[in-house]
Amino acid sequence: MWRGANTIHHAASHSPASISEPFKYTYAPIRRPTPITQPESLPARNMEAFINERLTPTEICIVCTEPFSSNHVPVALPCCHIFGHACIKKWLRDGMGNTNSCPFCRHAIFEHANPEAFNTASIWKALCEQPFERLDELLKDIWARVQRLWRGRLSGDFATSELLDKIILPALRTAGGGRPGPFTDSLDLIKASWESLGRPEQVSGLPVPLVRLARLMSQASSVLPKWLTSVQRMNMLFWNANAALGLTSNNISWTHILEAAKLSNQRYFPLLHLYTVLISQSIAHMEPPREWPTRRYEVMNLVVERCCKKIGGDWDGMPSKEFKDLLVVVFDELKRHQLRDGKMSLRGHAGEEHVVTGLWGVAGWQRGSAPRSVSSTEVFPARSRLFRAWSGCEGG
């Protein structure tokens, strides 16, 4: 057995004869290569440039541009952007719970307790489900503001920003009364989204149906007598007609009216109802011609002027020839009932939907374009059915 089991033998320092003798050895130190000096690497140069040129102390708040101090303490958000404590608190609280992002990079700072609270579709649905009385008050306020806007500009050509600033936002603020609910939610969402985008003329989301409603009411004000704008049933007709177009259509289109006039589905029927009421009101209140035309092309020109330009002149698209043929029949039926037979004009009464369906159904049968969903028993005898429907409408 070897003594000193951890010893190392150096064969080079002993002769072969003495190899059998045990001895202790020391470890030789490990020689490391001398490092070669390299030129400064590119990452190191970039780092130094960043430190010297871009890594500077933050001395002012980018919200208020005031320097930080003991009274204006800086705070860092999760995204690492730094603001004055008072400034970021004001930013968050002024948004009424809708502003939850960094003012600089829009990184979310916190999650809303109710993610649906400021969802466009849910707020619009909640608005449409409001009691008639509350919607009526909103529309009466919009009518008053529309009329004030008209007094300042008789052309009626109003920009989106004017409609939002002078009609929609003030009306929502009044309807909401500072209380939680769909009106206040709508006000907060529109202010936060529209104003944060720089108040563009082209809007999206919740402003779309409300701006469209204001335009519709503005256009109708040249035909509708003022007293009817204070009648709840008429205001609900305007609301339902506009609501039928949903959240995406920036303007009423003639394609909506054309589809509804075919009576093949009920999707846009409230808009057709309102359009028919406006035609009826134009017959009742617009100055009649000295002599009603009898030649077909003259009748067509009169109807198009009154029902496609005076009403609907700002709508998208153009009415088709087929629709104009139907319109002439509807106009003639309304004129005959109101001017010859002394019947009351259409005013959004209960049961009036049957009159509207009958009018457009009669026109379709006369022009040979009535849909299969409208049977002959629903239309004929046309004039007697219309007379009964007219008589069944509520008075007032």
KOLMARMAR-804372 format. One record per residue (C-alpha): residue in three letters; x, y, z; residue number from 1. Coordinates in nm, 4 decimals, padded with zeros to 6 digits. Layout:
<"ALA" <X Y Z> NUM>
...
This chain:
<"MET" <00.0000 00.0000 00.0000> 1>
<"TRP" <00.1184 00.3490 -00.0832> 2>
<"ARG" <00.1825 00.5986 00.1898> 3>
<"GLY" <00.0421 00.9359 00.1057> 4>
<"ALA" <-00.2380 00.8332 -00.1270> 5>
<"ASN" <-00.2865 01.1907 -00.2499> 6>
<"THR" <00.0750 01.2345 -00.3582> 7>
<"ILE" <00.1695 01.2880 -00.7203> 8>
<"HIS" <00.4895 01.1428 -00.8688> 9>
<"HIS" <00.7066 01.3334 -01.1073> 10>
<"ALA" <00.8777 01.0696 -01.3235> 11>
<"ALA" <01.1090 01.3104 -01.4930> 12>
<"SER" <01.3075 01.3936 -01.1748> 13>
<"HIS" <01.4027 01.0393 -01.0756> 14>
<"SER" <01.5886 00.7540 -01.2316> 15>
<"PRO" <01.4050 00.4287 -01.3116> 16>
<"ALA" <01.5711 00.2608 -01.0139> 17>
<"SER" <01.4215 00.5001 -00.7651> 18>
<"ILE" <01.0659 00.5024 -00.9009> 19>
<"SER" <00.9509 00.2477 -00.6446> 20>
<"GLU" <01.0263 00.4843 -00.3588> 21>
<"PRO" <00.7255 00.6889 -00.2514> 22>
<"PHE" <00.7483 01.0676 -00.2147> 23>
<"LYS" <00.5326 01.3784 -00.1992> 24>
<"TYR" <00.4910 01.6249 -00.4804> 25>
<"THR" <00.3489 01.9763 -00.4966> 26>
<"TYR" <00.0956 02.0937 -00.7576> 27>
<"ALA" <00.2361 02.3099 -01.0325> 28>
<"PRO" <00.0444 02.6337 -01.0911> 29>
<"ILE" <-00.1767 02.6510 -01.4040> 30>
<"ARG" <-00.0544 02.9043 -01.6511> 31>
<"ARG" <-00.3308 03.1085 -01.8172> 32>
<"PRO" <-00.2818 03.2815 -02.1513> 33>
<"THR" <-00.2164 03.6499 -02.1390> 34>
<"PRO" <-00.5404 03.8314 -02.2499> 35>
<"ILE" <-00.5242 04.0131 -02.5766> 36>
<"THR" <-00.6583 04.3687 -02.5620> 37>
<"GLN" <-00.9503 04.4065 -02.8049> 38>
<"PRO" <-01.0886 04.7320 -02.9419> 39>
<"GLU" <-01.4146 04.8531 -02.7777> 40>
<"SER" <-01.7098 04.6490 -02.9102> 41>
<"LEU" <-02.0112 04.8038 -03.0921> 42>
<"PRO" <-02.2622 04.7259 -02.8099> 43>
<"ALA" <-02.0349 04.9015 -02.5636> 44>
<"ARG" <-02.0130 05.2083 -02.7838> 45>
<"ASN" <-02.3942 05.2142 -02.8223> 46>
<"MET" <-02.4375 05.1846 -02.4492> 47>
<"GLU" <-02.2013 05.4755 -02.3848> 48>
<"ALA" <-02.3764 05.6875 -02.6441> 49>
<"PHE" <-02.7138 05.6104 -02.4825> 50>
<"ILE" <-02.5818 05.6966 -02.1356> 51>
<"ASN" <-02.4202 06.0215 -02.2477> 52>
<"GLU" <-02.6808 06.1447 -02.4935> 53>
<"ARG" <-03.0225 06.0009 -02.4051> 54>
<"LEU" <-03.0147 05.8965 -02.0422> 55>
<"THR" <-03.1112 06.2311 -01.8941> 56>
<"PRO" <-03.2984 06.3077 -01.5718> 57>
<"THR" <-03.6732 06.3697 -01.5987> 58>
<"GLU" <-03.7242 06.7187 -01.4665> 59>
<"ILE" <-04.0735 06.8150 -01.5890> 60>
<"CYS" <-04.4159 06.6520 -01.6076> 61>
<"ILE" <-04.5200 06.5930 -01.9700> 62>
<"VAL" <-04.8855 06.6502 -01.8803> 63>
<"CYS" <-04.8570 07.0012 -01.7362> 64>
<"THR" <-04.4965 07.0768 -01.8476> 65>
<"GLU" <-04.4224 07.2073 -01.4962> 66>
<"PRO" <-04.0988 07.1059 -01.3175> 67>
<"PHE" <-04.1114 06.8486 -01.0413> 68>
<"SER" <-04.0755 06.9742 -00.6851> 69>
<"SER" <-04.1686 06.8859 -00.3311> 70>
<"ASN" <-04.5210 07.0026 -00.4153> 71>
<"HIS" <-04.5237 06.8348 -00.7558> 72>
<"VAL" <-04.3960 06.4858 -00.6794> 73>
<"PRO" <-04.3115 06.2545 -00.9716> 74>
<"VAL" <-04.4639 05.9060 -00.9916> 75>
<"ALA" <-04.3917 05.6228 -01.2364> 76>
<"LEU" <-04.6690 05.4204 -01.3991> 77>
<"PRO" <-04.6315 05.0457 -01.4721> 78>
<"CYS" <-04.5172 05.1378 -01.8243> 79>
<"CYS" <-04.2320 05.3404 -01.6613> 80>
<"HIS" <-04.3529 05.6797 -01.7871> 81>
<"ILE" <-04.3238 05.9486 -01.5200> 82>
<"PHE" <-04.5835 06.2151 -01.4403> 83>
<"GLY" <-04.6706 06.4524 -01.1608> 84>
<"HIS" <-04.8767 06.2767 -00.8941> 85>
<"ALA" <-05.1510 06.5398 -00.9031> 86>
<"CYS" <-05.1578 06.5398 -01.2850> 87>
<"ILE" <-05.2044 06.1658 -01.3265> 88>
<"LYS" <-05.4736 06.1620 -01.0565> 89>
<"LYS" <-05.6625 06.4362 -01.2413> 90>
<"TRP" <-05.6229 06.2462 -01.5708> 91>
<"LEU" <-05.7735 05.9318 -01.4214> 92>
<"ARG" <-06.0553 06.0971 -01.2275> 93>
<"ASP" <-06.1679 06.3361 -01.5015> 94>
<"GLY" <-06.2309 06.0360 -01.7240> 95>
<"MET" <-06.5106 05.9253 -01.4862> 96>
<"GLY" <-06.3661 05.5741 -01.4873> 97>
<"ASN" <-06.3240 05.5585 -01.8652> 98>
<"THR" <-05.9599 05.6720 -01.8727> 99>
<"ASN" <-05.7503 05.3800 -01.7580> 100>
<"SER" <-05.4406 05.4207 -01.9737> 101>
<"CYS" <-05.1099 05.6062 -01.9728> 102>
<"PRO" <-05.1474 05.9526 -02.1337> 103>
<"PHE" <-04.8244 05.8948 -02.3269> 104>
<"CYS" <-04.8308 05.5361 -02.4568> 105>
<"ARG" <-05.1913 05.4281 -02.3776> 106>
<"HIS" <-05.0690 05.1266 -02.1835> 107>
<"ALA" <-05.3482 05.0041 -01.9529> 108>
<"ILE" <-05.2879 05.1115 -01.5938> 109>
<"PHE" <-05.5691 04.9092 -01.4387> 110>
<"GLU" <-05.8628 04.6944 -01.5439> 111>
<"HIS" <-06.2176 04.8220 -01.5227> 112>
<"ALA" <-06.4227 04.6473 -01.2576> 113>
<"ASN" <-06.6932 04.6012 -01.5232> 114>
<"PRO" <-06.5408 04.5684 -01.8729> 115>
<"GLU" <-06.8855 04.6099 -02.0328> 116>
<"ALA" <-06.9531 04.9420 -01.8580> 117>
<"PHE" <-06.8056 05.1433 -02.1444> 118>
<"ASN" <-06.8760 04.9095 -02.4321> 119>
<"THR" <-07.0367 05.0942 -02.7238> 120>
<"ALA" <-07.2876 04.8209 -02.8068> 121>
<"SER" <-07.3990 04.7755 -02.4456> 122>
<"ILE" <-07.4438 05.1491 -02.3878> 123>
<"TRP" <-07.6423 05.1899 -02.7114> 124>
<"LYS" <-07.8614 04.8934 -02.6129> 125>
<"ALA" <-07.9176 05.0486 -02.2700> 126>
<"LEU" <-08.0123 05.3807 -02.4325> 127>
<"CYS" <-08.2656 05.2125 -02.6619> 128>
<"GLU" <-08.4197 05.0362 -02.3607> 129>
<"GLN" <-08.4815 05.3582 -02.1687> 130>
<"PRO" <-08.8437 05.4474 -02.0850> 131>
<"PHE" <-09.0241 05.6426 -02.3563> 132>
<"GLU" <-09.0570 05.9380 -02.1201> 133>
<"ARG" <-08.6808 05.9761 -02.0794> 134>
<"LEU" <-08.6098 05.9361 -02.4515> 135>
<"ASP" <-08.8866 06.1854 -02.5253> 136>
<"GLU" <-08.7193 06.4429 -02.2999> 137>
<"LEU" <-08.3857 06.3820 -02.4740> 138>
<"LEU" <-08.5384 06.4338 -02.8190> 139>
<"LYS" <-08.7287 06.7445 -02.7130> 140>
<"ASP" <-08.3983 06.8927 -02.5985> 141>
<"ILE" <-08.2365 06.7935 -02.9298> 142>
<"TRP" <-08.5237 06.9596 -03.1241> 143>
<"ALA" <-08.4746 07.2835 -02.9313> 144>
<"ARG" <-08.1001 07.2833 -02.9974> 145>
<"VAL" <-08.1518 07.1963 -03.3669> 146>
<"GLN" <-08.3853 07.4927 -03.4049> 147>
<"ARG" <-08.1313 07.7263 -03.2422> 148>
<"LEU" <-07.8641 07.5979 -03.4795> 149>
<"TRP" <-08.0932 07.6536 -03.7776> 150>
<"ARG" <-08.1492 08.0157 -03.6758> 151>
<"GLY" <-07.7766 08.0747 -03.7060> 152>
<"ARG" <-07.7437 07.9018 -04.0443> 153>
<"LEU" <-08.0482 07.8579 -04.2660> 154>
<"SER" <-07.8622 07.6295 -04.5071> 155>
<"GLY" <-07.8803 07.3472 -04.2515> 156>
<"ASP" <-07.5318 07.2331 -04.3498> 157>
<"PHE" <-07.3831 07.1425 -04.0119> 158>
<"ALA" <-07.0469 06.9768 -03.9451> 159>
<"THR" <-07.0220 06.6708 -03.7234> 160>
<"SER" <-06.8287 06.8690 -03.4628> 161>
<"GLU" <-07.1122 07.1264 -03.4466> 162>
<"LEU" <-07.3749 06.8576 -03.3970> 163>
<"LEU" <-07.1733 06.6946 -03.1195> 164>
<"ASP" <-07.0654 07.0160 -02.9467> 165>
<"LYS" <-07.3903 07.2098 -02.9661> 166>
<"ILE" <-07.6567 06.9383 -02.9714> 167>
<"ILE" <-07.5607 06.5837 -02.8706> 168>
<"LEU" <-07.3211 06.6384 -02.5792> 169>
<"PRO" <-07.5277 06.9126 -02.4091> 170>
<"ALA" <-07.8491 06.7097 -02.4551> 171>
<"LEU" <-07.6892 06.3982 -02.3035> 172>
<"ARG" <-07.5533 06.6043 -02.0144> 173>
<"THR" <-07.8996 06.7437 -01.9426> 174>
<"ALA" <-08.0687 06.4041 -01.9756> 175>
<"GLY" <-07.8112 06.2394 -01.7501> 176>
<"GLY" <-07.8265 06.5098 -01.4861> 177>
<"GLY" <-07.4899 06.3974 -01.3478> 178>
<"ARG" <-07.6433 06.0673 -01.2339> 179>
<"PRO" <-07.5039 05.7225 -01.3260> 180>
<"GLY" <-07.6820 05.5658 -01.6188> 181>
<"PRO" <-07.6823 05.5276 -01.9992> 182>
<"PHE" <-07.7056 05.9025 -02.0702> 183>
<"THR" <-07.4061 05.9857 -01.8510> 184>
<"ASP" <-07.2169 05.6805 -01.9778> 185>
<"SER" <-07.2795 05.7942 -02.3373> 186>
<"LEU" <-07.1578 06.1445 -02.2557> 187>
<"ASP" <-06.8385 06.0162 -02.0906> 188>
<"LEU" <-06.7590 05.7663 -02.3658> 189>
<"ILE" <-06.8103 06.0133 -02.6503> 190>
<"LYS" <-06.6053 06.2820 -02.4773> 191>
<"ALA" <-06.3210 06.0430 -02.3992> 192>
<"SER" <-06.3061 05.8762 -02.7418> 193>
<"TRP" <-06.3879 06.1681 -02.9725> 194>
<"GLU" <-06.1816 06.4301 -02.7907> 195>
<"SER" <-05.8817 06.1999 -02.7416> 196>
<"LEU" <-05.8737 06.1508 -03.1205> 197>
<"GLY" <-05.8603 06.5255 -03.1821> 198>
<"ARG" <-06.2349 06.5789 -03.2432> 199>
<"PRO" <-06.2419 06.4398 -03.5996> 200>
<"GLU" <-06.5288 06.5067 -03.8393> 201>
<"GLN" <-06.5410 06.1373 -03.9332> 202>
<"VAL" <-06.6654 05.9531 -03.6249> 203>
<"SER" <-06.7074 05.5900 -03.5279> 204>
<"GLY" <-06.8700 05.4010 -03.2431> 205>
<"LEU" <-07.1372 05.5585 -03.0239> 206>
<"PRO" <-07.1300 05.9055 -03.1842> 207>
<"VAL" <-07.2481 05.7508 -03.5148> 208>
<"PRO" <-07.6179 05.6859 -03.4339> 209>
<"LEU" <-07.6520 06.0030 -03.2261> 210>
<"VAL" <-07.5033 06.2300 -03.4943> 211>
<"ARG" <-07.7214 06.0516 -03.7517> 212>
<"LEU" <-08.0278 06.1172 -03.5338> 213>
<"ALA" <-07.9426 06.4879 -03.5073> 214>
<"ARG" <-07.9014 06.5100 -03.8861> 215>
<"LEU" <-08.2311 06.3302 -03.9461> 216>
<"MET" <-08.4149 06.5653 -03.7110> 217>
<"SER" <-08.2433 06.8671 -03.8657> 218>
<"GLN" <-08.3474 06.7605 -04.2172> 219>
<"ALA" <-08.7053 06.6864 -04.1075> 220>
<"SER" <-08.7474 07.0223 -03.9350> 221>
<"SER" <-08.8117 07.1892 -04.2716> 222>
<"VAL" <-09.1187 06.9673 -04.3254> 223>
<"LEU" <-09.2526 06.8879 -03.9789> 224>
<"PRO" <-09.4665 07.1516 -03.7978> 225>
<"LYS" <-09.3080 07.2650 -03.4751> 226>
<"TRP" <-09.5924 07.1456 -03.2519> 227>
<"LEU" <-09.5361 06.7842 -03.3598> 228>
<"THR" <-09.1794 06.7932 -03.2258> 229>
<"SER" <-09.3231 06.8053 -02.8731> 230>
<"VAL" <-09.5423 06.4966 -02.9202> 231>
<"GLN" <-09.4018 06.1834 -02.7578> 232>
<"ARG" <-09.5284 05.9377 -03.0213> 233>
<"MET" <-09.3580 06.1404 -03.2965> 234>
<"ASN" <-09.0320 06.1536 -03.1050> 235>
<"MET" <-09.0427 05.7778 -03.0505> 236>
<"LEU" <-09.0994 05.7313 -03.4235> 237>
<"PHE" <-08.7823 05.9316 -03.4920> 238>
<"TRP" <-08.5883 05.7356 -03.2302> 239>
<"ASN" <-08.7017 05.3941 -03.3613> 240>
<"ALA" <-08.6429 05.4905 -03.7241> 241>
<"ASN" <-08.2866 05.5930 -03.6459> 242>
<"ALA" <-08.2229 05.2964 -03.4129> 243>
<"ALA" <-08.3226 05.0560 -03.6931> 244>
<"LEU" <-07.9984 05.1510 -03.8736> 245>
<"GLY" <-07.7746 05.0318 -03.5884> 246>
<"LEU" <-07.4277 05.1531 -03.4972> 247>
<"THR" <-07.2376 05.1421 -03.8253> 248>
<"SER" <-07.4263 05.3487 -04.0865> 249>
<"ASN" <-07.3024 05.7068 -04.0713> 250>
<"ASN" <-07.5986 05.8300 -04.2730> 251>
<"ILE" <-07.9383 05.7169 -04.3921> 252>
<"SER" <-07.9160 05.5554 -04.7329> 253>
<"TRP" <-08.1823 05.5221 -05.0000> 254>
<"THR" <-08.1053 05.1498 -05.0023> 255>
<"HIS" <-08.2605 05.1331 -04.6530> 256>
<"ILE" <-08.5815 05.2926 -04.7829> 257>
<"LEU" <-08.5850 05.0801 -05.0993> 258>
<"GLU" <-08.5549 04.7589 -04.8983> 259>
<"ALA" <-08.8264 04.8656 -04.6558> 260>
<"ALA" <-09.0648 04.9689 -04.9369> 261>
<"LYS" <-09.0644 04.6122 -05.0688> 262>
<"LEU" <-09.2265 04.5037 -04.7399> 263>
<"SER" <-09.0279 04.1789 -04.7541> 264>
<"ASN" <-08.8952 04.2214 -04.3995> 265>
<"GLN" <-08.9448 04.4519 -04.1034> 266>
<"ARG" <-08.5823 04.5506 -04.0474> 267>
<"TYR" <-08.6133 04.9085 -04.1742> 268>
<"PHE" <-08.9907 04.9441 -04.1524> 269>
<"PRO" <-08.9738 05.2132 -03.8767> 270>
<"LEU" <-08.7692 05.4267 -04.1177> 271>
<"LEU" <-09.0254 05.3709 -04.3945> 272>
<"HIS" <-09.3012 05.4674 -04.1504> 273>
<"LEU" <-09.1243 05.7932 -04.0638> 274>
<"TYR" <-09.0543 05.8666 -04.4315> 275>
<"THR" <-09.4244 05.8175 -04.5150> 276>
<"VAL" <-09.5244 06.0466 -04.2268> 277>
<"LEU" <-09.2897 06.3165 -04.3598> 278>
<"ILE" <-09.4445 06.2837 -04.7071> 279>
<"SER" <-09.7908 06.3183 -04.5507> 280>
<"GLN" <-09.6794 06.6262 -04.3555> 281>
<"SER" <-09.5303 06.7844 -04.6660> 282>
<"ILE" <-09.8679 06.7475 -04.8405> 283>
<"ALA" <-10.0449 06.8987 -04.5409> 284>
<"HIS" <-09.8141 07.1942 -04.4764> 285>
<"MET" <-09.6127 07.2762 -04.7889> 286>
<"GLU" <-09.7647 07.5299 -05.0231> 287>
<"PRO" <-09.9505 07.3407 -05.2986> 288>
<"PRO" <-09.8884 07.4247 -05.6633> 289>
<"ARG" <-10.1359 07.6531 -05.8306> 290>
<"GLU" <-10.2462 07.3543 -06.0303> 291>
<"TRP" <-10.1650 06.9926 -05.9553> 292>
<"PRO" <-09.9946 06.8382 -06.2588> 293>
<"THR" <-10.1674 06.5624 -06.4538> 294>
<"ARG" <-09.9061 06.4580 -06.7081> 295>
<"ARG" <-09.6983 06.1651 -06.5899> 296>
<"TYR" <-09.3569 06.3296 -06.6235> 297>
<"GLU" <-09.4817 06.6452 -06.4471> 298>
<"VAL" <-09.6236 06.4384 -06.1623> 299>
<"MET" <-09.2944 06.2502 -06.1364> 300>
<"ASN" <-09.0941 06.5741 -06.1252> 301>
<"LEU" <-09.3160 06.7160 -05.8484> 302>
<"VAL" <-09.2966 06.3973 -05.6394> 303>
<"VAL" <-08.9187 06.3686 -05.6779> 304>
<"GLU" <-08.8709 06.7347 -05.5828> 305>
<"ARG" <-09.0866 06.7047 -05.2710> 306>
<"CYS" <-09.0099 06.3491 -05.1592> 307>
<"CYS" <-08.6531 06.2834 -05.2759> 308>
<"LYS" <-08.4938 06.6282 -05.2543> 309>
<"LYS" <-08.6867 06.8221 -04.9919> 310>
<"ILE" <-08.7005 06.4993 -04.7908> 311>
<"GLY" <-08.3921 06.2792 -04.8171> 312>
<"GLY" <-08.1843 06.5177 -05.0229> 313>
<"ASP" <-07.8848 06.4549 -04.7940> 314>
<"TRP" <-07.9207 06.0769 -04.7805> 315>
<"ASP" <-07.6637 05.8501 -04.9396> 316>
<"GLY" <-07.7258 05.7032 -05.2843> 317>
<"MET" <-08.0170 05.7683 -05.5201> 318>
<"PRO" <-08.3738 05.6360 -05.5350> 319>
<"SER" <-08.4226 05.3914 -05.8200> 320>
<"LYS" <-08.6748 05.4361 -06.1053> 321>
<"GLU" <-08.8776 05.1474 -05.9655> 322>
<"PHE" <-08.8952 05.3195 -05.6275> 323>
<"LYS" <-08.9992 05.6511 -05.7855> 324>
<"ASP" <-09.2885 05.4711 -05.9582> 325>
<"LEU" <-09.4016 05.3349 -05.6193> 326>
<"LEU" <-09.3573 05.6785 -05.4647> 327>
<"VAL" <-09.5882 05.8432 -05.7170> 328>
<"VAL" <-09.8677 05.6016 -05.6193> 329>
<"VAL" <-09.8106 05.6561 -05.2456> 330>
<"PHE" <-09.8015 06.0346 -05.2884> 331>
<"ASP" <-10.1231 06.0292 -05.4940> 332>
<"GLU" <-10.3016 05.8126 -05.2328> 333>
<"LEU" <-10.1949 06.0416 -04.9488> 334>
<"LYS" <-10.2922 06.3546 -05.1432> 335>
<"ARG" <-10.6336 06.2135 -05.2278> 336>
<"HIS" <-10.7119 06.1050 -04.8725> 337>
<"GLN" <-10.5928 06.4292 -04.7148> 338>
<"LEU" <-10.6900 06.6977 -04.9668> 339>
<"ARG" <-10.9961 06.5476 -05.1344> 340>
<"ASP" <-11.1414 06.3304 -04.8585> 341>
<"GLY" <-11.0373 06.5585 -04.5726> 342>
<"LYS" <-10.8613 06.2829 -04.3769> 343>
<"MET" <-10.6047 06.3638 -04.1122> 344>
<"SER" <-10.2356 06.3558 -04.2066> 345>
<"LEU" <-10.0158 06.0778 -04.0707> 346>
<"ARG" <-09.8714 06.1720 -03.7303> 347>
<"GLY" <-09.7281 05.8553 -03.5808> 348>
<"HIS" <-10.0529 05.7367 -03.4208> 349>
<"ALA" <-10.1015 05.3851 -03.2877> 350>
<"GLY" <-10.2220 05.1565 -03.5664> 351>
<"GLU" <-10.0714 05.3795 -03.8342> 352>
<"GLU" <-09.8347 05.0975 -03.9304> 353>
<"HIS" <-10.1277 04.9307 -04.1116> 354>
<"VAL" <-10.1886 05.2452 -04.3155> 355>
<"VAL" <-09.8215 05.2609 -04.4156> 356>
<"THR" <-09.8163 04.8911 -04.5079> 357>
<"GLY" <-10.1367 04.9376 -04.7073> 358>
<"LEU" <-10.0057 05.2410 -04.8953> 359>
<"TRP" <-09.6842 05.0745 -05.0070> 360>
<"GLY" <-09.8646 04.7446 -05.0658> 361>
<"VAL" <-10.1155 04.9178 -05.2948> 362>
<"ALA" <-09.8293 05.0865 -05.4795> 363>
<"GLY" <-09.6535 04.7535 -05.5227> 364>
<"TRP" <-09.9631 04.5826 -05.6594> 365>
<"GLN" <-10.0349 04.8658 -05.8995> 366>
<"ARG" <-09.6783 04.8565 -06.0261> 367>
<"GLY" <-09.6674 04.4770 -06.0260> 368>
<"SER" <-09.3853 04.4601 -05.7689> 369>
<"ALA" <-09.5614 04.3631 -05.4453> 370>
<"PRO" <-09.3735 04.0903 -05.2555> 371>
<"ARG" <-09.5294 03.7508 -05.2013> 372>
<"SER" <-09.5471 03.8294 -04.8292> 373>
<"VAL" <-09.8190 04.0858 -04.9112> 374>
<"SER" <-10.1251 03.8926 -05.0262> 375>
<"SER" <-10.4211 04.0284 -05.2183> 376>
<"THR" <-10.6396 03.9953 -04.9087> 377>
<"GLU" <-10.4081 04.2423 -04.7335> 378>
<"VAL" <-10.4237 04.5001 -05.0113> 379>
<"PHE" <-10.7603 04.4765 -05.1897> 380>
<"PRO" <-10.9952 04.6453 -05.1917> 381>
<"ALA" <-10.7128 04.8913 -05.1325> 382>
<"ARG" <-10.8942 05.2160 -05.0808> 383>
<"SER" <-11.1572 05.0777 -04.8443> 384>
<"ARG" <-10.8923 04.9095 -04.6295> 385>
<"LEU" <-10.6873 05.2275 -04.6143> 386>
<"PHE" <-10.9984 05.4253 -04.5205> 387>
<"ARG" <-11.0758 05.1864 -04.2330> 388>
<"ALA" <-10.7145 05.1929 -04.1136> 389>
<"TRP" <-10.7086 05.5716 -04.1269> 390>
<"SER" <-11.0324 05.5918 -03.9336> 391>
<"GLY" <-10.8970 05.3545 -03.6694> 392>
<"CYS" <-10.5969 05.5733 -03.5862> 393>
<"GLU" <-10.6083 05.7667 -03.2619> 394>
<"GLY" <-10.7018 06.1320 -03.2827> 395>
<"GLY" <-10.4905 06.4252 -03.1722> 396>
